Amino acid sequence: MLIEPVTLTPKAIKEVKNIMANKNIPEGYGLRIEVKGGAGCMGLGYGLGFDKPKDGDMSYEVDGITVHVEKRQTMYLVGLEVDFYEGNDARGFTFVNPNSVNQE
């Protein structure tokens, strides 16, 4: 059974498809979700981009979107939800990881 470590909300799926259609993302590219090191107490950060699959990737499909994650980052991504927020104050992708621990 293939585990999908990251889920995309319907709003995120719609925005990714919109970007792929309007920004001429090349054939064979998929959505790359990655972990970026945090700064100090900020913990881990996440990044999105479009990329070809690489050696060491886990790839899976979500509603017609191919998603790539590095297998070695999977333990940090399991449970992550990618959403898209569009309001009067801001617009962009958001990341919610219920496994994150906020230490004060």
C-alpha positions in Angstrom: 0.0 0.0 0.0 1.4 3.4 -1.0 1.3 6.0 1.8 0.5 9.6 0.7 2.4 11.6 3.3 1.0 14.9 2.3 -2.6 15.8 1.6 -3.9 18.7 -0.6 -7.2 20.4 0.2 -9.6 21.0 -2.7 -8.6 24.7 -2.7 -4.9 23.8 -2.9 -5.6 21.3 -5.7 -7.5 24.0 -7.7 -4.7 26.5 -7.3 -2.0 24.0 -8.3 -3.9 23.1 -11.4 -4.4 26.8 -12.2 -0.7 27.4 -11.9 0.2 24.4 -14.0 -2.3 25.5 -16.7 -1.3 29.2 -16.8 2.5 29.1 -16.1 3.4 26.6 -18.8 4.8 24.0 -16.4 6.7 21.5 -18.7 5.3 18.0 -19.4 6.6 15.4 -16.9 6.9 17.9 -14.1 5.0 17.4 -10.8 4.5 19.3 -7.6 7.5 19.0 -5.3 6.8 19.3 -1.6 9.9 19.6 0.6 11.2 20.3 4.0 13.3 23.3 4.6 15.3 23.8 7.7 13.9 26.3 10.1 15.7 29.2 11.7 16.2 28.9 15.5 13.0 28.2 17.3 10.9 28.4 14.1 11.2 24.6 13.5 10.8 23.1 10.1 9.6 25.0 7.1 8.0 23.7 3.9 8.5 24.5 0.2 6.5 24.0 -3.0 7.7 24.0 -6.5 7.5 22.1 -9.8 10.2 19.6 -10.7 10.9 16.3 -12.5 11.1 13.2 -10.4 14.5 12.4 -9.0 16.3 9.3 -7.7 15.2 8.8 -4.1 11.8 10.3 -4.6 8.4 9.0 -3.6 5.8 10.0 -6.2 2.1 9.6 -6.0 -1.0 11.2 -7.6 -3.6 13.5 -6.0 -6.6 14.3 -8.2 -4.5 14.3 -11.4 -1.5 16.1 -9.8 1.7 14.1 -9.5 3.4 14.9 -6.2 7.1 14.3 -5.5 8.7 14.1 -2.1 12.2 12.9 -1.1 11.9 9.5 0.7 14.3 10.7 3.3 12.0 13.6 4.2 8.9 11.5 4.5 9.1 11.2 8.2 8.8 15.0 8.5 6.0 15.3 6.0 3.6 12.6 7.2 0.3 14.2 8.1 1.1 17.6 6.5 -1.9 19.3 4.8 -1.3 21.9 2.1 -4.1 24.4 1.8 -4.6 27.6 -0.2 -5.8 30.8 1.5 -7.2 33.7 -0.4 -8.4 36.7 1.6 -8.4 40.4 1.6 -5.2 40.4 3.8 -3.2 37.7 2.1 -3.1 35.0 -0.6 -1.0 31.8 -0.7 -0.4 28.3 0.3 -0.5 27.3 3.9 1.0 24.2 5.7 -0.6 22.5 8.6 1.2 19.7 10.3 -0.6 18.2 13.3 2.6 16.3 14.2 4.5 19.6 14.9 5.3 20.3 18.5 5.3 23.9 19.5 7.7 24.2 22.4 7.6 27.4 24.3 
